[in-house]
Amino acid sequence: MSKNLKYGIFSFIYSCILIPLFFLILSLVTGQWGFFLWSLLPSILVGIPCGVVVYNQYKKEILKR
């Protein structure tokens, strides 16, 4: 697996899982669910295209072997 693909997978996991998780914890602590709810849309808008690009690059790398 190439180094750039590892960075892509990390950015996908970061944008889709870690950022909403942070805002979920923040919402649980403060009791204001707006933090979590408003973080979902940007996370999805960034994470899904990133996941599609990473998946396509992964398929290309597997087919090269």
CHARMM internal coordinates of N, CA and C (Angstrom, degrees):
IC EDIT
DIST 1 N 1 CA 1.4435
DIST 1 CA 1 C 1.5267
ANGL 1 N 1 CA 1 C 107.91
DIST 1 C 2 N 1.3215
ANGL 1 CA 1 C 2 N 115.95
DIHE 1 N 1 CA 1 C 2 N 130.56
DIST 2 N 2 CA 1.4578
ANGL 1 C 2 N 2 CA 119.38
DIHE 1 CA 1 C 2 N 2 CA -176.64
DIST 2 CA 2 C 1.5243
ANGL 2 N 2 CA 2 C 111.03
DIHE 1 C 2 N 2 CA 2 C -74.03
DIST 2 C 3 N 1.3164
ANGL 2 CA 2 C 3 N 113.62
DIHE 2 N 2 CA 2 C 3 N 161.92
DIST 3 N 3 CA 1.4608
ANGL 2 C 3 N 3 CA 120.00
DIHE 2 CA 2 C 3 N 3 CA -177.77
DIST 3 CA 3 C 1.5249
ANGL 3 N 3 CA 3 C 110.99
DIHE 2 C 3 N 3 CA 3 C -64.78
DIST 3 C 4 N 1.3411
ANGL 3 CA 3 C 4 N 117.54
DIHE 3 N 3 CA 3 C 4 N -39.54
DIST 4 N 4 CA 1.4555
ANGL 3 C 4 N 4 CA 120.45
DIHE 3 CA 3 C 4 N 4 CA -179.33
DIST 4 CA 4 C 1.5252
ANGL 4 N 4 CA 4 C 111.44
DIHE 3 C 4 N 4 CA 4 C -66.13
DIST 4 C 5 N 1.3170
ANGL 4 CA 4 C 5 N 117.29
DIHE 4 N 4 CA 4 C 5 N -34.58
DIST 5 N 5 CA 1.4609
ANGL 4 C 5 N 5 CA 120.59
DIHE 4 CA 4 C 5 N 5 CA 178.34
DIST 5 CA 5 C 1.5322
ANGL 5 N 5 CA 5 C 110.73
DIHE 4 C 5 N 5 CA 5 C -67.75
DIST 5 C 6 N 1.3215
ANGL 5 CA 5 C 6 N 116.86
DIHE 5 N 5 CA 5 C 6 N -36.06
DIST 6 N 6 CA 1.4654
ANGL 5 C 6 N 6 CA 120.04
DIHE 5 CA 5 C 6 N 6 CA 176.44
DIST 6 CA 6 C 1.5276
ANGL 6 N 6 CA 6 C 110.55
DIHE 5 C 6 N 6 CA 6 C -64.14
DIST 6 C 7 N 1.3262
ANGL 6 CA 6 C 7 N 117.59
DIHE 6 N 6 CA 6 C 7 N -40.52
DIST 7 N 7 CA 1.4613
ANGL 6 C 7 N 7 CA 120.69
DIHE 6 CA 6 C 7 N 7 CA 176.81
DIST 7 CA 7 C 1.5208
ANGL 7 N 7 CA 7 C 110.87
DIHE 6 C 7 N 7 CA 7 C -64.76
DIST 7 C 8 N 1.3154
ANGL 7 CA 7 C 8 N 117.30
DIHE 7 N 7 CA 7 C 8 N -37.37
DIST 8 N 8 CA 1.4559
ANGL 7 C 8 N 8 CA 121.34
DIHE 7 CA 7 C 8 N 8 CA 178.04
DIST 8 CA 8 C 1.5219
ANGL 8 N 8 CA 8 C 111.81
DIHE 7 C 8 N 8 CA 8 C -64.72
DIST 8 C 9 N 1.3180
ANGL 8 CA 8 C 9 N 116.46
DIHE 8 N 8 CA 8 C 9 N -42.96
DIST 9 N 9 CA 1.4612
ANGL 8 C 9 N 9 CA 120.62
DIHE 8 CA 8 C 9 N 9 CA 177.84
DIST 9 CA 9 C 1.5261
ANGL 9 N 9 CA 9 C 110.19
DIHE 8 C 9 N 9 CA 9 C -64.82
DIST 9 C 10 N 1.3339
ANGL 9 CA 9 C 10 N 117.04
DIHE 9 N 9 CA 9 C 10 N -41.39
DIST 10 N 10 CA 1.4591
ANGL 9 C 10 N 10 CA 120.34
DIHE 9 CA 9 C 10 N 10 CA 178.14
DIST 10 CA 10 C 1.5268
ANGL 10 N 10 CA 10 C 110.84
DIHE 9 C 10 N 10 CA 10 C -62.54
DIST 10 C 11 N 1.3325
ANGL 10 CA 10 C 11 N 117.95
DIHE 10 N 10 CA 10 C 11 N -43.73
DIST 11 N 11 CA 1.4649
ANGL 10 C 11 N 11 CA 119.85
DIHE 10 CA 10 C 11 N 11 CA -179.27
DIST 11 CA 11 C 1.5197
ANGL 11 N 11 CA 11 C 111.17
DIHE 10 C 11 N 11 CA 11 C -67.13
DIST 11 C 12 N 1.3374
ANGL 11 CA 11 C 12 N 117.53
DIHE 11 N 11 CA 11 C 12 N -33.91
DIST 12 N 12 CA 1.4602
ANGL 11 C 12 N 12 CA 120.89
DIHE 11 CA 11 C 12 N 12 CA 176.49
DIST 12 CA 12 C 1.5314
ANGL 12 N 12 CA 12 C 110.48
DIHE 11 C 12 N 12 CA 12 C -64.91
DIST 12 C 13 N 1.3098
ANGL 12 CA 12 C 13 N 116.88
DIHE 12 N 12 CA 12 C 13 N -46.78
DIST 13 N 13 CA 1.4632
ANGL 12 C 13 N 13 CA 120.67
DIHE 12 CA 12 C 13 N 13 CA 179.82
DIST 13 CA 13 C 1.5243
ANGL 13 N 13 CA 13 C 110.15
DIHE 12 C 13 N 13 CA 13 C -65.18
DIST 13 C 14 N 1.3193
ANGL 13 CA 13 C 14 N 117.15
DIHE 13 N 13 CA 13 C 14 N -41.28
DIST 14 N 14 CA 1.4558
ANGL 13 C 14 N 14 CA 121.31
DIHE 13 CA 13 C 14 N 14 CA 179.79
DIST 14 CA 14 C 1.5192
ANGL 14 N 14 CA 14 C 111.03
DIHE 13 C 14 N 14 CA 14 C -62.05
DIST 14 C 15 N 1.3302
ANGL 14 CA 14 C 15 N 116.96
DIHE 14 N 14 CA 14 C 15 N -47.03
DIST 15 N 15 CA 1.4663
ANGL 14 C 15 N 15 CA 119.22
DIHE 14 CA 14 C 15 N 15 CA -175.16
DIST 15 CA 15 C 1.5240
ANGL 15 N 15 CA 15 C 112.61
DIHE 14 C 15 N 15 CA 15 C -75.77
DIST 15 C 16 N 1.3144
ANGL 15 CA 15 C 16 N 118.76
DIHE 15 N 15 CA 15 C 16 N -31.13
DIST 16 N 16 CA 1.4656
ANGL 15 C 16 N 16 CA 120.58
DIHE 15 CA 15 C 16 N 16 CA -176.56
DIST 16 CA 16 C 1.5237
ANGL 16 N 16 CA 16 C 113.97
DIHE 15 C 16 N 16 CA 16 C -92.16
DIST 16 C 17 N 1.3118
ANGL 16 CA 16 C 17 N 117.92
DIHE 16 N 16 CA 16 C 17 N -25.70
DIST 17 N 17 CA 1.4627
ANGL 16 C 17 N 17 CA 119.80
DIHE 16 CA 16 C 17 N 17 CA -173.93
DIST 17 CA 17 C 1.5250
ANGL 17 N 17 CA 17 C 112.60
DIHE 16 C 17 N 17 CA 17 C -117.96
DIST 17 C 18 N 1.3137
ANGL 17 CA 17 C 18 N 118.19
DIHE 17 N 17 CA 17 C 18 N -51.72
DIST 18 N 18 CA 1.4559
ANGL 17 C 18 N 18 CA 120.19
DIHE 17 CA 17 C 18 N 18 CA -171.20
DIST 18 CA 18 C 1.5236
ANGL 18 N 18 CA 18 C 113.17
DIHE 17 C 18 N 18 CA 18 C -72.09
DIST 18 C 19 N 1.3202
ANGL 18 CA 18 C 19 N 118.34
DIHE 18 N 18 CA 18 C 19 N -40.89
DIST 19 N 19 CA 1.4691
ANGL 18 C 19 N 19 CA 119.97
DIHE 18 CA 18 C 19 N 19 CA 179.95
DIST 19 CA 19 C 1.5302
ANGL 19 N 19 CA 19 C 110.72
DIHE 18 C 19 N 19 CA 19 C -65.90
DIST 19 C 20 N 1.3502
ANGL 19 CA 19 C 20 N 120.00
DIHE 19 N 19 CA 19 C 20 N -49.76
DIST 20 N 20 CA 1.4679
ANGL 19 C 20 N 20 CA 117.71
DIHE 19 CA 19 C 20 N 20 CA 176.21
DIST 20 CA 20 C 1.5330
ANGL 20 N 20 CA 20 C 113.27
DIHE 19 C 20 N 20 CA 20 C -62.17
DIST 20 C 21 N 1.3229
ANGL 20 CA 20 C 21 N 117.43
DIHE 20 N 20 CA 20 C 21 N -33.40
DIST 21 N 21 CA 1.4621
ANGL 20 C 21 N 21 CA 120.30
DIHE 20 CA 20 C 21 N 21 CA 177.26
DIST 21 CA 21 C 1.5256
ANGL 21 N 21 CA 21 C 111.09
DIHE 20 C 21 N 21 CA 21 C -63.57
DIST 21 C 22 N 1.3279
ANGL 21 CA 21 C 22 N 116.55
DIHE 21 N 21 CA 21 C 22 N -41.44
DIST 22 N 22 CA 1.4618
ANGL 21 C 22 N 22 CA 120.42
DIHE 21 CA 21 C 22 N 22 CA 176.93
DIST 22 CA 22 C 1.5271
ANGL 22 N 22 CA 22 C 110.69
DIHE 21 C 22 N 22 CA 22 C -60.90
DIST 22 C 23 N 1.3286
ANGL 22 CA 22 C 23 N 116.73
DIHE 22 N 22 CA 22 C 23 N -46.13
DIST 23 N 23 CA 1.4522
ANGL 22 C 23 N 23 CA 119.65
DIHE 22 CA 22 C 23 N 23 CA -179.46
DIST 23 CA 23 C 1.5319
ANGL 23 N 23 CA 23 C 112.26
DIHE 22 C 23 N 23 CA 23 C -70.81
DIST 23 C 24 N 1.3174
ANGL 23 CA 23 C 24 N 118.03
DIHE 23 N 23 CA 23 C 24 N -27.60
DIST 24 N 24 CA 1.4525
ANGL 23 C 24 N 24 CA 121.15
DIHE 23 CA 23 C 24 N 24 CA 174.00
DIST 24 CA 24 C 1.5310
ANGL 24 N 24 CA 24 C 110.20
DIHE 23 C 24 N 24 CA 24 C -65.68
DIST 24 C 25 N 1.3164
ANGL 24 CA 24 C 25 N 116.48
DIHE 24 N 24 CA 24 C 25 N -45.14
DIST 25 N 25 CA 1.4643
ANGL 24 C 25 N 25 CA 120.55
DIHE 24 CA 24 C 25 N 25 CA 177.97
DIST 25 CA 25 C 1.5262
ANGL 25 N 25 CA 25 C 110.15
DIHE 24 C 25 N 25 CA 25 C -64.04
DIST 25 C 26 N 1.3240
ANGL 25 CA 25 C 26 N 117.04
DIHE 25 N 25 CA 25 C 26 N -41.94
DIST 26 N 26 CA 1.4585
ANGL 25 C 26 N 26 CA 120.85
DIHE 25 CA 25 C 26 N 26 CA 177.49
DIST 26 CA 26 C 1.5247
ANGL 26 N 26 CA 26 C 111.09
DIHE 25 C 26 N 26 CA 26 C -61.58
DIST 26 C 27 N 1.3212
ANGL 26 CA 26 C 27 N 117.15
DIHE 26 N 26 CA 26 C 27 N -40.27
DIST 27 N 27 CA 1.4621
ANGL 26 C 27 N 27 CA 120.92
DIHE 26 CA 26 C 27 N 27 CA 179.05
DIST 27 CA 27 C 1.5254
ANGL 27 N 27 CA 27 C 111.43
DIHE 26 C 27 N 27 CA 27 C -68.72
DIST 27 C 28 N 1.3232
ANGL 27 CA 27 C 28 N 117.16
DIHE 27 N 27 CA 27 C 28 N -37.63
DIST 28 N 28 CA 1.4609
ANGL 27 C 28 N 28 CA 119.81
DIHE 27 CA 27 C 28 N 28 CA 177.37
DIST 28 CA 28 C 1.5245
ANGL 28 N 28 CA 28 C 111.54
DIHE 27 C 28 N 28 CA 28 C -65.18
DIST 28 C 29 N 1.3257
ANGL 28 CA 28 C 29 N 116.27
DIHE 28 N 28 CA 28 C 29 N -37.46
DIST 29 N 29 CA 1.4620
ANGL 28 C 29 N 29 CA 120.24
DIHE 28 CA 28 C 29 N 29 CA -179.10
DIST 29 CA 29 C 1.5226
ANGL 29 N 29 CA 29 C 110.90
DIHE 28 C 29 N 29 CA 29 C -71.90
DIST 29 C 30 N 1.3412
ANGL 29 CA 29 C 30 N 116.91
DIHE 29 N 29 CA 29 C 30 N -44.29
DIST 30 N 30 CA 1.4627
ANGL 29 C 30 N 30 CA 120.03
DIHE 29 CA 29 C 30 N 30 CA -174.83
DIST 30 CA 30 C 1.5199
ANGL 30 N 30 CA 30 C 113.21
DIHE 29 C 30 N 30 CA 30 C -88.22
DIST 30 C 31 N 1.3143
ANGL 30 CA 30 C 31 N 117.98
DIHE 30 N 30 CA 30 C 31 N -24.11
DIST 31 N 31 CA 1.4565
ANGL 30 C 31 N 31 CA 121.17
DIHE 30 CA 30 C 31 N 31 CA -177.42
DIST 31 CA 31 C 1.5163
ANGL 31 N 31 CA 31 C 113.63
DIHE 30 C 31 N 31 CA 31 C 82.74
DIST 31 C 32 N 1.3212
ANGL 31 CA 31 C 32 N 117.24
DIHE 31 N 31 CA 31 C 32 N 4.71
DIST 32 N 32 CA 1.4574
ANGL 31 C 32 N 32 CA 121.58
DIHE 31 CA 31 C 32 N 32 CA 178.54
DIST 32 CA 32 C 1.5251
ANGL 32 N 32 CA 32 C 108.15
DIHE 31 C 32 N 32 CA 32 C -104.61
DIST 32 C 33 N 1.3203
ANGL 32 CA 32 C 33 N 116.01
DIHE 32 N 32 CA 32 C 33 N 107.56
DIST 33 N 33 CA 1.4561
ANGL 32 C 33 N 33 CA 121.17
DIHE 32 CA 32 C 33 N 33 CA -173.16
DIST 33 CA 33 C 1.5175
ANGL 33 N 33 CA 33 C 113.22
DIHE 32 C 33 N 33 CA 33 C -78.60
DIST 33 C 34 N 1.3131
ANGL 33 CA 33 C 34 N 116.94
DIHE 33 N 33 CA 33 C 34 N -6.64
DIST 34 N 34 CA 1.4571
ANGL 33 C 34 N 34 CA 119.99
DIHE 33 CA 33 C 34 N 34 CA 177.55
DIST 34 CA 34 C 1.5200
ANGL 34 N 34 CA 34 C 112.70
DIHE 33 C 34 N 34 CA 34 C -61.84
DIST 34 C 35 N 1.3449
ANGL 34 CA 34 C 35 N 116.53
DIHE 34 N 34 CA 34 C 35 N -33.24
DIST 35 N 35 CA 1.4603
ANGL 34 C 35 N 35 CA 119.34
DIHE 34 CA 34 C 35 N 35 CA 177.97
DIST 35 CA 35 C 1.5220
ANGL 35 N 35 CA 35 C 110.71
DIHE 34 C 35 N 35 CA 35 C -58.17
DIST 35 C 36 N 1.3133
ANGL 35 CA 35 C 36 N 115.63
DIHE 35 N 35 CA 35 C 36 N -49.25
DIST 36 N 36 CA 1.4664
ANGL 35 C 36 N 36 CA 120.32
DIHE 35 CA 35 C 36 N 36 CA -177.48
DIST 36 CA 36 C 1.5248
ANGL 36 N 36 CA 36 C 111.62
DIHE 35 C 36 N 36 CA 36 C -69.53
DIST 36 C 37 N 1.3157
ANGL 36 CA 36 C 37 N 116.59
DIHE 36 N 36 CA 36 C 37 N -45.22
DIST 37 N 37 CA 1.4606
ANGL 36 C 37 N 37 CA 119.69
DIHE 36 CA 36 C 37 N 37 CA -176.52
DIST 37 CA 37 C 1.5238
ANGL 37 N 37 CA 37 C 112.09
DIHE 36 C 37 N 37 CA 37 C -65.18
DIST 37 C 38 N 1.3325
ANGL 37 CA 37 C 38 N 117.10
DIHE 37 N 37 CA 37 C 38 N -39.49
DIST 38 N 38 CA 1.4607
ANGL 37 C 38 N 38 CA 119.21
DIHE 37 CA 37 C 38 N 38 CA 179.08
DIST 38 CA 38 C 1.5202
ANGL 38 N 38 CA 38 C 112.26
DIHE 37 C 38 N 38 CA 38 C -75.34
DIST 38 C 39 N 1.3133
ANGL 38 CA 38 C 39 N 119.09
DIHE 38 N 38 CA 38 C 39 N -15.55
DIST 39 N 39 CA 1.4679
ANGL 38 C 39 N 39 CA 120.59
DIHE 38 CA 38 C 39 N 39 CA 177.55
DIST 39 CA 39 C 1.5264
ANGL 39 N 39 CA 39 C 111.85
DIHE 38 C 39 N 39 CA 39 C -84.35
DIST 39 C 40 N 1.3259
ANGL 39 CA 39 C 40 N 117.55
DIHE 39 N 39 CA 39 C 40 N -17.74
DIST 40 N 40 CA 1.4667
ANGL 39 C 40 N 40 CA 119.25
DIHE 39 CA 39 C 40 N 40 CA -176.81
DIST 40 CA 40 C 1.5268
ANGL 40 N 40 CA 40 C 112.81
DIHE 39 C 40 N 40 CA 40 C -69.02
DIST 40 C 41 N 1.3209
ANGL 40 CA 40 C 41 N 117.90
DIHE 40 N 40 CA 40 C 41 N -44.96
DIST 41 N 41 CA 1.4639
ANGL 40 C 41 N 41 CA 120.20
DIHE 40 CA 40 C 41 N 41 CA -177.19
DIST 41 CA 41 C 1.5275
ANGL 41 N 41 CA 41 C 112.36
DIHE 40 C 41 N 41 CA 41 C -62.13
DIST 41 C 42 N 1.3383
ANGL 41 CA 41 C 42 N 120.42
DIHE 41 N 41 CA 41 C 42 N -51.20
DIST 42 N 42 CA 1.4653
ANGL 41 C 42 N 42 CA 118.48
DIHE 41 CA 41 C 42 N 42 CA 177.52
DIST 42 CA 42 C 1.5291
ANGL 42 N 42 CA 42 C 112.79
DIHE 41 C 42 N 42 CA 42 C -62.09
DIST 42 C 43 N 1.3211
ANGL 42 CA 42 C 43 N 116.20
DIHE 42 N 42 CA 42 C 43 N -34.94
DIST 43 N 43 CA 1.4554
ANGL 42 C 43 N 43 CA 119.38
DIHE 42 CA 42 C 43 N 43 CA 179.44
DIST 43 CA 43 C 1.5281
ANGL 43 N 43 CA 43 C 111.03
DIHE 42 C 43 N 43 CA 43 C -64.58
DIST 43 C 44 N 1.3057
ANGL 43 CA 43 C 44 N 116.43
DIHE 43 N 43 CA 43 C 44 N -41.89
DIST 44 N 44 CA 1.4640
ANGL 43 C 44 N 44 CA 120.40
DIHE 43 CA 43 C 44 N 44 CA 178.60
DIST 44 CA 44 C 1.5227
ANGL 44 N 44 CA 44 C 110.94
DIHE 43 C 44 N 44 CA 44 C -69.37
DIST 44 C 45 N 1.3418
ANGL 44 CA 44 C 45 N 116.33
DIHE 44 N 44 CA 44 C 45 N -41.53
DIST 45 N 45 CA 1.4640
ANGL 44 C 45 N 45 CA 119.80
DIHE 44 CA 44 C 45 N 45 CA -179.29
DIST 45 CA 45 C 1.5195
ANGL 45 N 45 CA 45 C 112.75
DIHE 44 C 45 N 45 CA 45 C -64.47
DIST 45 C 46 N 1.3115
ANGL 45 CA 45 C 46 N 117.37
DIHE 45 N 45 CA 45 C 46 N -29.89
DIST 46 N 46 CA 1.4650
ANGL 45 C 46 N 46 CA 120.90
DIHE 45 CA 45 C 46 N 46 CA 177.70
DIST 46 CA 46 C 1.5231
ANGL 46 N 46 CA 46 C 110.94
DIHE 45 C 46 N 46 CA 46 C -89.36
DIST 46 C 47 N 1.3143
ANGL 46 CA 46 C 47 N 117.30
DIHE 46 N 46 CA 46 C 47 N -40.59
DIST 47 N 47 CA 1.4581
ANGL 46 C 47 N 47 CA 121.32
DIHE 46 CA 46 C 47 N 47 CA -171.65
DIST 47 CA 47 C 1.5075
ANGL 47 N 47 CA 47 C 114.70
DIHE 46 C 47 N 47 CA 47 C -72.33
DIST 47 C 48 N 1.3220
ANGL 47 CA 47 C 48 N 118.03
DIHE 47 N 47 CA 47 C 48 N -40.84
DIST 48 N 48 CA 1.4644
ANGL 47 C 48 N 48 CA 119.99
DIHE 47 CA 47 C 48 N 48 CA -176.47
DIST 48 CA 48 C 1.5356
ANGL 48 N 48 CA 48 C 111.99
DIHE 47 C 48 N 48 CA 48 C -66.18
DIST 48 C 49 N 1.3467
ANGL 48 CA 48 C 49 N 119.67
DIHE 48 N 48 CA 48 C 49 N -49.29
DIST 49 N 49 CA 1.4729
ANGL 48 C 49 N 49 CA 117.38
DIHE 48 CA 48 C 49 N 49 CA 176.54
DIST 49 CA 49 C 1.5248
ANGL 49 N 49 CA 49 C 112.85
DIHE 48 C 49 N 49 CA 49 C -61.85
DIST 49 C 50 N 1.3261
ANGL 49 CA 49 C 50 N 116.40
DIHE 49 N 49 CA 49 C 50 N -36.75
DIST 50 N 50 CA 1.4626
ANGL 49 C 50 N 50 CA 119.71
DIHE 49 CA 49 C 50 N 50 CA 177.37
DIST 50 CA 50 C 1.5290
ANGL 50 N 50 CA 50 C 110.14
DIHE 49 C 50 N 50 CA 50 C -63.26
DIST 50 C 51 N 1.3178
ANGL 50 CA 50 C 51 N 117.37
DIHE 50 N 50 CA 50 C 51 N -42.03
DIST 51 N 51 CA 1.4577
ANGL 50 C 51 N 51 CA 120.96
DIHE 50 CA 50 C 51 N 51 CA 178.26
DIST 51 CA 51 C 1.5130
ANGL 51 N 51 CA 51 C 112.57
DIHE 50 C 51 N 51 CA 51 C -64.48
DIST 51 C 52 N 1.3205
ANGL 51 CA 51 C 52 N 117.40
DIHE 51 N 51 CA 51 C 52 N -38.32
DIST 52 N 52 CA 1.4678
ANGL 51 C 52 N 52 CA 121.22
DIHE 51 CA 51 C 52 N 52 CA 178.70
DIST 52 CA 52 C 1.5246
ANGL 52 N 52 CA 52 C 110.47
DIHE 51 C 52 N 52 CA 52 C -65.53
DIST 52 C 53 N 1.3338
ANGL 52 CA 52 C 53 N 117.16
DIHE 52 N 52 CA 52 C 53 N -43.98
DIST 53 N 53 CA 1.4676
ANGL 52 C 53 N 53 CA 120.66
DIHE 52 CA 52 C 53 N 53 CA 179.51
DIST 53 CA 53 C 1.5233
ANGL 53 N 53 CA 53 C 110.60
DIHE 52 C 53 N 53 CA 53 C -64.29
DIST 53 C 54 N 1.3207
ANGL 53 CA 53 C 54 N 117.20
DIHE 53 N 53 CA 53 C 54 N -43.87
DIST 54 N 54 CA 1.4647
ANGL 53 C 54 N 54 CA 120.87
DIHE 53 CA 53 C 54 N 54 CA 179.91
DIST 54 CA 54 C 1.5267
ANGL 54 N 54 CA 54 C 110.05
DIHE 53 C 54 N 54 CA 54 C -63.83
DIST 54 C 55 N 1.3166
ANGL 54 CA 54 C 55 N 116.88
DIHE 54 N 54 CA 54 C 55 N -41.77
DIST 55 N 55 CA 1.4648
ANGL 54 C 55 N 55 CA 120.13
DIHE 54 CA 54 C 55 N 55 CA 179.89
DIST 55 CA 55 C 1.5324
ANGL 55 N 55 CA 55 C 110.95
DIHE 54 C 55 N 55 CA 55 C -63.76
DIST 55 C 56 N 1.3195
ANGL 55 CA 55 C 56 N 117.19
DIHE 55 N 55 CA 55 C 56 N -43.22
DIST 56 N 56 CA 1.4651
ANGL 55 C 56 N 56 CA 120.26
DIHE 55 CA 55 C 56 N 56 CA 179.11
DIST 56 CA 56 C 1.5235
ANGL 56 N 56 CA 56 C 111.45
DIHE 55 C 56 N 56 CA 56 C -64.74
DIST 56 C 57 N 1.3285
ANGL 56 CA 56 C 57 N 117.77
DIHE 56 N 56 CA 56 C 57 N -40.72
DIST 57 N 57 CA 1.4593
ANGL 56 C 57 N 57 CA 120.51
DIHE 56 CA 56 C 57 N 57 CA 177.48
DIST 57 CA 57 C 1.5302
ANGL 57 N 57 CA 57 C 111.10
DIHE 56 C 57 N 57 CA 57 C -66.52
DIST 57 C 58 N 1.3053
ANGL 57 CA 57 C 58 N 117.06
DIHE 57 N 57 CA 57 C 58 N -36.76
DIST 58 N 58 CA 1.4639
ANGL 57 C 58 N 58 CA 120.86
DIHE 57 CA 57 C 58 N 58 CA 177.94
DIST 58 CA 58 C 1.5243
ANGL 58 N 58 CA 58 C 110.80
DIHE 57 C 58 N 58 CA 58 C -64.86
DIST 58 C 59 N 1.3433
ANGL 58 CA 58 C 59 N 116.34
DIHE 58 N 58 CA 58 C 59 N -42.05
DIST 59 N 59 CA 1.4642
ANGL 58 C 59 N 59 CA 119.56
DIHE 58 CA 58 C 59 N 59 CA 177.36
DIST 59 CA 59 C 1.5196
ANGL 59 N 59 CA 59 C 110.95
DIHE 58 C 59 N 59 CA 59 C -62.87
DIST 59 C 60 N 1.3322
ANGL 59 CA 59 C 60 N 117.95
DIHE 59 N 59 CA 59 C 60 N -41.65
DIST 60 N 60 CA 1.4732
ANGL 59 C 60 N 60 CA 120.81
DIHE 59 CA 59 C 60 N 60 CA 178.68
DIST 60 CA 60 C 1.5133
ANGL 60 N 60 CA 60 C 111.20
DIHE 59 C 60 N 60 CA 60 C -62.93
DIST 60 C 61 N 1.3290
ANGL 60 CA 60 C 61 N 116.63
DIHE 60 N 60 CA 60 C 61 N -39.76
DIST 61 N 61 CA 1.4572
ANGL 60 C 61 N 61 CA 119.92
DIHE 60 CA 60 C 61 N 61 CA -179.43
DIST 61 CA 61 C 1.5213
ANGL 61 N 61 CA 61 C 111.04
DIHE 60 C 61 N 61 CA 61 C -68.50
DIST 61 C 62 N 1.3118
ANGL 61 CA 61 C 62 N 117.86
DIHE 61 N 61 CA 61 C 62 N -37.79
DIST 62 N 62 CA 1.4620
ANGL 61 C 62 N 62 CA 121.04
DIHE 61 CA 61 C 62 N 62 CA 178.80
DIST 62 CA 62 C 1.5333
ANGL 62 N 62 CA 62 C 110.19
DIHE 61 C 62 N 62 CA 62 C -67.50
DIST 62 C 63 N 1.3270
ANGL 62 CA 62 C 63 N 117.36
DIHE 62 N 62 CA 62 C 63 N -39.35
DIST 63 N 63 CA 1.4582
ANGL 62 C 63 N 63 CA 120.13
DIHE 62 CA 62 C 63 N 63 CA -178.45
DIST 63 CA 63 C 1.5288
ANGL 63 N 63 CA 63 C 112.11
DIHE 62 C 63 N 63 CA 63 C -71.03
DIST 63 C 64 N 1.3324
ANGL 63 CA 63 C 64 N 118.29
DIHE 63 N 63 CA 63 C 64 N -23.45
DIST 64 N 64 CA 1.4693
ANGL 63 C 64 N 64 CA 120.92
DIHE 63 CA 63 C 64 N 64 CA 177.97
DIST 64 CA 64 C 1.5194
ANGL 64 N 64 CA 64 C 111.97
DIHE 63 C 64 N 64 CA 64 C -69.13
DIST 64 C 65 N 1.3121
ANGL 64 CA 64 C 65 N 117.42
DIHE 64 N 64 CA 64 C 65 N -26.32
DIST 65 N 65 CA 1.4612
ANGL 64 C 65 N 65 CA 120.82
DIHE 64 CA 64 C 65 N 65 CA -176.16
DIST 65 CA 65 C 1.4770
ANGL 65 N 65 CA 65 C 112.45
DIHE 64 C 65 N 65 CA 65 C -73.37
END
COOR INIT
IC SEED 1 N 1 CA 1 C
IC BUILD
